[in-house]
Amino acid sequence: MKVATHNLRCTECGAVITGDAVNSIFRCPDCNGLYDVIYPWSPNGTTAISNSNLPNPSALRWLWQERRTSTLPIDQSGVWRFRDLFPIVENPENIVTLREGNTPLYQMPQCAKAVGLDSLFAKHQGMNPTGSFKDTGMTAALSVAADRKFEWVACASTGNTSAAMAAYAARAGLRSIVFIPEGKIAWGKLSQSMDYGALTIQLKTDFDGCVRILTELVTRFPIYLLNSVNPYRLEGQKTPAFEMLEQLDWEVPDHIIVPGGNLANGAALGKGFIEMHHLGLIPRMPKISIIQAEGANPLYRWFTDANRIMRPVKADTRATAIRIGNPASWRKSANVIDALGGWCEQASEQEIALAKAQIGAEGVGCEPASAVTFAGLKKLVALGKVSPEERVVLILTGHTLKDSQYTIDYHRGELLTEAEKSQISDADQAQHTALRKPPIVLEADSDVVLHALQSHMKMTQHA
Amino acid sequence: MKVATHNLRCTECGAVITGDAVNSIFRCPDCNGLYDVIYPWSPNGTTAISNSNLPNPSALRWLWQERRTSTLPIDQSGVWRFRDLFPIVENPENIVTLREGNTPLYQMPQCAKAVGLDSLFAKHQGMNPTGSFKDTGMTAALSVAADRKFEWVACASTGNTSAAMAAYAARAGLRSIVFIPEGKIAWGKLSQSMDYGALTIQLKTDFDGCVRILTELVTRFPIYLLNSVNPYRLEGQKTPAFEMLEQLDWEVPDHIIVPGGNLANGAALGKGFIEMHHLGLIPRMPKISIIQAEGANPLYRWFTDANRIMRPVKADTRATAIRIGNPASWRKSANVIDALGGWCEQASEQEIALAKAQIGAEGVGCEPASAVTFAGLKKLVALGKVSPEERVVLILTGHTLKDSQYTIDYHRGELLTEAEKSQISDADQAQHTALRKPPIVLEADSDVVLHALQSHMKMTQHA
């Protein structure tokens, strides 16, 4: 007899169903809420489980470490290495992996100093195979699609989600469709999904219209929906929390700072920490704060609204990966902030640009959306919400190569508008000036070059 | 008393010097040849060493595996994990790492089938932190620069080398300078080095002029030269050979296929295999074949020239990472082909484009230069130089995000000239047609979309 390894629970009304019983749009038929995946051992799980049946923390830690020496693809994956805490696939042979995860946790000494912290870490999810954190979720959800014998998968996205979906679909031998609005097509954002063989369909409507058509399609045809409403994506996206703790030798950080766009990522990491705490893997939980761009800040508005009402906004920011005005997973992230503590902050375009340049100058680099974390951290420190001795981890979500044009425009001095530049404080302006590195043109003469280096850069000659 | 851990040997005249004695341009003062790093245990090493002093193969394999469970940064690095075989840094605290290496070895079932092999692997060096294999070399050479107390580093490069140098220099707290020719600046290629804080100097000369000025500068000022003549870069670049063998459970592959540009990479991998064989880590060596673009094929010409004379060419190919007409390290690669066996082949622009699309359609992706490996493999199979049961590993050197524009132009049908298109065989044309995925525009109506999917894609409806 098949044993159900997991259930789905509506995050709005609490209704619980089996994984098999979910509809193709991953919405609660009663209240339209999104689902979370729950297990017999989950906090507030529905199946009674005695303590003796809880996964053993020491055994898990040992097992996860041992798998790092294995050459099996699912052990080499930094997501599936933790598969004991998300048994969502019936047949492990259906797991689709590109060796995602295993992302570095960098010390950020210069950024720490700039913001007045003793130390600062960055967990760089942009080092995943397609260059963003979406891979950790897609490996999970695509494996479920393969496990359930789907041949087609689809999402409405122009960016990192479509790139990740296309790569994992190709890997699994499934066919993938990307729906985008017609109009001025952003080819750069599509290059990866085309490279990985996805079919792109431009619909004569806006983004919400694309989501509507896709929703209709998946109810009529066996197309597996991979938009962020798919709860299995979050099961993969919670694993960086486990990996981070391993990298910190299981010493719990004080504060995790996450960029906020569609708001599934903070929710997934929060779920990971809550589960680890419940299972006794960690003795306490970190705070999780979420930072949004000023131009796409519905959660920030909700957080600072006395009545706590969520109102969608018209999104506008150069941090395209978080340019979302009506985030699907806002409730999940709101629940995490409430459960773990933490704050919601926002960052302006110039603050994002400066933070990105500072992260780049550490040799790390990231896409603009990732830089809101550091921009937000500066505010949290200034407000006294983060103190100097706290251990803070920034979640960098995308690789700097995801948006080369932003970097180019910044260093050419063509990124910010005059209005934006006029809002820059003197202190920030000094940093922009030090960090901007436009090319300089010199005669092809070593004396000229030496002179330039000596006068501008205080280089000292050989003794 | 300080024990010298390594020496340098001229690859042209064989002269041996200590690492400390090398000049700042890394050229033999007698014959202008390039150096290789050698150790007491090296094949043909200069210091007599008894067998009992050779590093023990079983102990090394065990040690390298154990380090994978460590949280120490130099153990987490897929390069420094193998540091026992390149003791080039005096003080390990000076090692500069971004957790490079640990790159995936992918099975490529669709490409294998397309070329008639039983199986095929791709070692994806584009999954390194800055998106190319250059990181494995830069972590080594930058660590030497830091170890020797340099404050400035420099290279002449517009592409992957400058990106890697800038990132590692920033990480080490050193300042980096990128020299490029003045003229129509390729901003895209510079975006990463600017992001990582490098200073870009455009000189009023051509690329050779940049190299000349840089060579003058490093003899007059304490600037550490990081062009590919630096022999320490190759010590890092040999480590993917070790990692690959680990991933294959120490079963030696039959054939490694490497893109050929400046030709240091094939040389470095060959050095790794030769050293492993000499130490008893592997019982035999793979062949190494090097593939060049038709428009930048000096090694191919040398290889097919009865007199074996190296003649520089004027390079022209869209595979920019290997667009090099006068490769600095050609002799080293030629020696490796002679020592290990293997061939040199070339690939046309349309063959490269097709191979890149095929690698992309496996969900893997790569920059154009990496795709020459698969294009060349097809020829080696057709010529009977690779047989169906052989275990072949393609070395993919760069991430697909390194050249998004190439991918976009390909799928828009704007990459190849009419002359290039006219040379495509019918068989290749059928594959191009199947792989090209230009977006299609449809009405925002699910019936219209379903009809399109059913008629064009043979999708079958829910039963």
Boltz contact constraints between the chains, C-beta under 6 A:
constraints:
  - contact:
      token1: [A, 65]
      token2: [B, 69]
      max_distance: 6.0
  - contact:
      token1: [A, 68]
      token2: [B, 68]
      max_distance: 6.0
  - contact:
      token1: [A, 68]
      token2: [B, 69]
      max_distance: 6.0
  - contact:
      token1: [A, 69]
      token2: [B, 65]
      max_distance: 6.0
  - contact:
      token1: [A, 69]
      token2: [B, 68]
      max_distance: 6.0
  - contact:
      token1: [A, 71]
      token2: [B, 247]
      max_distance: 6.0
  - contact:
      token1: [A, 71]
      token2: [B, 249]
      max_distance: 6.0
  - contact:
      token1: [A, 99]
      token2: [B, 104]
      max_distance: 6.0
  - contact:
      token1: [A, 104]
      token2: [B, 99]
      max_distance: 6.0
  - contact:
      token1: [A, 131]
      token2: [B, 401]
      max_distance: 6.0
  - contact:
      token1: [A, 167]
      token2: [B, 363]
      max_distance: 6.0
  - contact:
      token1: [A, 170]
      token2: [B, 361]
      max_distance: 6.0
  - contact:
      token1: [A, 170]
      token2: [B, 362]
      max_distance: 6.0
  - contact:
      token1: [A, 170]
      token2: [B, 363]
      max_distance: 6.0
  - contact:
      token1: [A, 171]
      token2: [B, 363]
      max_distance: 6.0
  - contact:
      token1: [A, 182]
      token2: [B, 441]
      max_distance: 6.0
  - contact:
      token1: [A, 187]
      token2: [B, 408]
      max_distance: 6.0
  - contact:
      token1: [A, 188]
      token2: [B, 404]
      max_distance: 6.0
  - contact:
      token1: [A, 191]
      token2: [B, 404]
      max_distance: 6.0
  - contact:
      token1: [A, 191]
      token2: [B, 407]
      max_distance: 6.0
  - contact:
      token1: [A, 191]
      token2: [B, 408]
      max_distance: 6.0
  - contact:
      token1: [A, 194]
      token2: [B, 411]
      max_distance: 6.0
  - contact:
      token1: [A, 194]
      token2: [B, 437]
      max_distance: 6.0
  - contact:
      token1: [A, 195]
      token2: [B, 360]
      max_distance: 6.0
  - contact:
      token1: [A, 195]
      token2: [B, 365]
      max_distance: 6.0
  - contact:
      token1: [A, 195]
      token2: [B, 400]
      max_distance: 6.0
  - contact:
      token1: [A, 195]
      token2: [B, 407]
      max_distance: 6.0
  - contact:
      token1: [A, 196]
      token2: [B, 360]
      max_distance: 6.0
  - contact:
      token1: [A, 196]
      token2: [B, 363]
      max_distance: 6.0
  - contact:
      token1: [A, 197]
      token2: [B, 361]
      max_distance: 6.0
  - contact:
      token1: [A, 199]
      token2: [B, 437]
      max_distance: 6.0
  - contact:
      token1: [A, 200]
      token2: [B, 439]
      max_distance: 6.0
  - contact:
      token1: [A, 201]
      token2: [B, 440]
      max_distance: 6.0
  - contact:
      token1: [A, 201]
      token2: [B, 442]
      max_distance: 6.0
  - contact:
      token1: [A, 202]
      token2: [B, 439]
      max_distance: 6.0
  - contact:
      token1: [A, 202]
      token2: [B, 441]
      max_distance: 6.0
  - contact:
      token1: [A, 203]
      token2: [B, 442]
      max_distance: 6.0
  - contact:
      token1: [A, 203]
      token2: [B, 444]
      max_distance: 6.0
  - contact:
      token1: [A, 204]
      token2: [B, 443]
      max_distance: 6.0
  - contact:
      token1: [A, 204]
      token2: [B, 444]
      max_distance: 6.0
  - contact:
      token1: [A, 205]
      token2: [B, 444]
      max_distance: 6.0
  - contact:
      token1: [A, 209]
      token2: [B, 444]
      max_distance: 6.0
  - contact:
      token1: [A, 213]
      token2: [B, 444]
      max_distance: 6.0
  - contact:
      token1: [A, 213]
      token2: [B, 446]
      max_distance: 6.0
  - contact:
      token1: [A, 216]
      token2: [B, 446]
      max_distance: 6.0
  - contact:
      token1: [A, 217]
      token2: [B, 446]
      max_distance: 6.0
  - contact:
      token1: [A, 222]
      token2: [B, 462]
      max_distance: 6.0
  - contact:
      token1: [A, 247]
      token2: [B, 71]
      max_distance: 6.0
  - contact:
      token1: [A, 249]
      token2: [B, 71]
      max_distance: 6.0
  - contact:
      token1: [A, 360]
      token2: [B, 195]
      max_distance: 6.0
  - contact:
      token1: [A, 360]
      token2: [B, 196]
      max_distance: 6.0
  - contact:
      token1: [A, 361]
      token2: [B, 170]
      max_distance: 6.0
  - contact:
      token1: [A, 361]
      token2: [B, 197]
      max_distance: 6.0
  - contact:
      token1: [A, 362]
      token2: [B, 170]
      max_distance: 6.0
  - contact:
      token1: [A, 363]
      token2: [B, 167]
      max_distance: 6.0
  - contact:
      token1: [A, 363]
      token2: [B, 170]
      max_distance: 6.0
  - contact:
      token1: [A, 363]
      token2: [B, 171]
      max_distance: 6.0
  - contact:
      token1: [A, 363]
      token2: [B, 196]
      max_distance: 6.0
  - contact:
      token1: [A, 365]
      token2: [B, 195]
      max_distance: 6.0
  - contact:
      token1: [A, 400]
      token2: [B, 195]
      max_distance: 6.0
  - contact:
      token1: [A, 401]
      token2: [B, 131]
      max_distance: 6.0
  - contact:
      token1: [A, 401]
      token2: [B, 401]
      max_distance: 6.0
  - contact:
      token1: [A, 404]
      token2: [B, 188]
      max_distance: 6.0
  - contact:
      token1: [A, 404]
      token2: [B, 191]
      max_distance: 6.0
  - contact:
      token1: [A, 407]
      token2: [B, 191]
      max_distance: 6.0
  - contact:
      token1: [A, 407]
      token2: [B, 195]
      max_distance: 6.0
  - contact:
      token1: [A, 408]
      token2: [B, 187]
      max_distance: 6.0
  - contact:
      token1: [A, 408]
      token2: [B, 191]
      max_distance: 6.0
  - contact:
      token1: [A, 411]
      token2: [B, 194]
      max_distance: 6.0
  - contact:
      token1: [A, 437]
      token2: [B, 194]
      max_distance: 6.0
  - contact:
      token1: [A, 437]
      token2: [B, 199]
      max_distance: 6.0
  - contact:
      token1: [A, 439]
      token2: [B, 200]
      max_distance: 6.0
  - contact:
      token1: [A, 439]
      token2: [B, 202]
      max_distance: 6.0
  - contact:
      token1: [A, 440]
      token2: [B, 201]
      max_distance: 6.0
  - contact:
      token1: [A, 441]
      token2: [B, 182]
      max_distance: 6.0
  - contact:
      token1: [A, 441]
      token2: [B, 202]
      max_distance: 6.0
  - contact:
      token1: [A, 442]
      token2: [B, 201]
      max_distance: 6.0
  - contact:
      token1: [A, 442]
      token2: [B, 203]
      max_distance: 6.0
  - contact:
      token1: [A, 443]
      token2: [B, 204]
      max_distance: 6.0
  - contact:
      token1: [A, 444]
      token2: [B, 203]
      max_distance: 6.0
  - contact:
      token1: [A, 444]
      token2: [B, 204]
      max_distance: 6.0
  - contact:
      token1: [A, 444]
      token2: [B, 205]
      max_distance: 6.0
  - contact:
      token1: [A, 444]
      token2: [B, 209]
      max_distance: 6.0
  - contact:
      token1: [A, 444]
      token2: [B, 213]
      max_distance: 6.0
  - contact:
      token1: [A, 446]
      token2: [B, 213]
      max_distance: 6.0
  - contact:
      token1: [A, 446]
      token2: [B, 216]
      max_distance: 6.0
  - contact:
      token1: [A, 446]
      token2: [B, 217]
      max_distance: 6.0
  - contact:
      token1: [A, 462]
      token2: [B, 222]
      max_distance: 6.0
